[in-house]
Amino acid sequence: MRLKLPEKDANSIYLSDHYPLLKSSSRVTKYSKYNYNVLLGVGGNVGDMVRRFEHLYFFLVQSPYLCIVETSPILKNPPFGYYDQSDFYNATIHIKTFLSPREILRYVLRVEKLFGRVRSFANAPRTLDIDIIFYENREINREDLVLPHPHWSERDSVLIPLKKMKGIRWLKRHL
């Protein structure tokens, strides 16, 4: 299903079986080990991205390292940085985890690789990109990890999906 957004003609919202997901996993309430709230930004523009997002959802649901709390609808939007490529599909995923920020970074980099991510040049087309947008309200500024994600507040690929999410009270400080 495709709905036009009033914000910009270049953006479209796609709904699928698990995007948006408004009901959190029962594991979140059953197990107290998932202590930390994390917002992931996911995107890509190579292949059938709606299908890939569904596969990512099922992959993450089976992960012992995290629980999915909520997902946004999928946003189709134009590329930025390098413009000679297909439009991107983006969504945001609220997870709970017991992993530290650096551990979740290592985990999402492995997941990207499993989904065929190849890093050829900056802003290149990709099968899957997973960014940590927020990790609780932590601020980190290291060479390999900056939190909150730089420029998140300037990107429709984060802002529009984020606006569609309901259970992000923990982010109020940033919004």
C-alpha positions in Angstrom: 0.0 0.0 0.0 1.3 3.5 -0.8 0.2 6.8 0.6 1.4 10.2 -0.5 2.7 12.4 2.3 1.8 16.1 2.3 5.3 17.2 3.5 7.0 16.7 0.1 5.9 15.2 -3.2 9.2 13.3 -3.4 8.4 11.2 -0.3 6.0 8.3 -0.1 5.0 6.1 2.8 4.7 2.4 2.4 2.9 0.1 4.9 3.8 -3.6 5.2 3.0 -6.4 7.5 5.5 -5.3 10.2 6.1 -1.6 9.3 4.5 0.0 11.3 4.5 -2.4 14.2 2.8 -0.8 17.2 2.6 -3.7 19.6 5.8 -4.5 21.4 7.2 -8.0 21.7 6.2 -9.9 24.8 9.9 -10.5 25.5 10.2 -6.8 26.5 8.0 -7.3 29.5 8.9 -10.9 30.3 12.6 -10.4 30.5 14.1 -7.5 32.4 17.6 -7.9 30.8 16.6 -5.7 27.9 17.3 -2.5 29.8 18.3 0.0 27.2 16.2 1.9 24.6 17.8 2.3 21.2 16.4 3.8 18.0 17.8 2.3 14.8 17.5 3.9 11.4 17.4 1.4 8.6 17.6 2.1 4.9 18.7 0.9 1.5 18.0 1.2 -2.2 19.3 -1.9 -3.9 16.7 -4.6 -4.7 13.3 -5.1 -3.2 13.6 -3.0 0.0 10.1 -3.6 1.4 10.8 -7.3 1.2 14.3 -6.9 2.7 12.8 -4.8 5.6 10.4 -7.7 6.3 13.3 -10.2 6.3 15.2 -7.8 8.7 12.2 -7.7 11.0 12.1 -11.6 11.2 15.9 -11.7 11.6 15.8 -9.2 14.5 12.8 -10.9 16.2 14.9 -14.1 16.5 17.9 -12.2 18.0 18.7 -13.0 21.6 20.4 -9.6 21.9 17.3 -7.4 21.4 13.6 -7.0 21.4 11.7 -5.0 18.8 9.3 -2.5 20.6 8.0 -0.6 17.6 8.6 0.1 14.0 7.7 3.0 11.8 6.1 2.9 8.3 8.6 2.8 5.5 9.5 6.0 3.8 10.6 6.2 0.1 12.7 9.3 -0.4 15.3 10.7 -2.8 19.0 10.0 -2.2 21.3 12.7 -0.7 25.0 13.1 -1.0 25.4 11.0 -4.1 22.4 11.6 -6.3 23.0 9.3 -9.3 21.2 6.3 -7.7 17.7 5.0 -6.9 15.4 6.4 -4.2 16.0 5.1 -0.7 13.6 3.3 1.6 13.9 4.1 5.2 12.3 3.2 8.5 13.0 3.6 12.2 13.0 0.7 14.7 12.7 1.1 18.5 14.5 -1.8 20.2 15.4 -2.7 23.8 18.7 -4.4 24.4 21.2 -5.3 27.0 24.2 -4.6 24.7 26.4 -1.5 25.2 26.5 1.1 22.5 29.7 -0.3 21.0 28.3 -3.9 21.2 25.2 -2.9 19.4 27.3 -1.1 16.8 29.3 -4.3 16.2 26.0 -6.3 16.0 24.4 -4.0 13.4 27.5 -4.0 11.3 27.4 -7.8 11.2 23.7 -7.7 10.3 24.4 -5.3 7.4 27.1 -7.6 6.1 24.8 -10.7 6.4 22.3 -8.7 4.3 24.9 -8.1 1.6 26.1 -4.6 2.5 29.3 -3.6 0.6 30.9 -0.3 1.5 32.3 1.0 -1.8 32.2 4.8 -1.3 30.4 7.4 0.8 26.6 7.6 0.2 26.8 4.7 -2.3 23.8 2.5 -3.1 23.4 -0.2 -0.5 21.4 -3.3 0.3 21.0 -2.4 3.9 22.2 0.4 6.1 21.6 0.3 9.9 22.4 3.4 12.0 22.1 3.9 15.7 20.2 7.1 15.9 19.8 7.2 19.7 21.0 5.0 22.6 19.0 6.0 25.6 19.9 9.7 26.1 23.7 9.0 25.9 26.0 11.3 24.1 29.2 9.7 22.7 31.8 11.3 20.5 34.3 8.7 19.4 36.0 8.1 16.0 33.9 4.9 15.4 30.6 6.0 17.1 28.9 9.3 17.5 25.6 9.4 19.4 23.1 10.8 18.8 23.7 10.1 15.1 25.1 13.2 13.5 22.6 15.3 11.4 19.6 13.0 12.4 17.5 16.1 12.9 18.1 17.4 9.3 17.1 14.2 7.5 13.6 13.4 6.3 14.8 9.7 6.3 14.7 9.8 10.1 12.3 12.6 10.9 9.3 11.5 8.9 9.4 7.8 10.1 10.1 9.0 13.7 7.0 11.3 13.7 4.9 8.2 12.9 6.0 6.3 16.0 3.9 6.4 19.2 6.1 4.8 21.9 9.1 7.0 21.9 8.6 8.9 25.2 12.2 8.2 26.2 13.3 10.4 23.3 11.4 13.6 24.4 14.7 15.3 25.4 15.8 15.2 21.7 12.5 15.9 20.0 
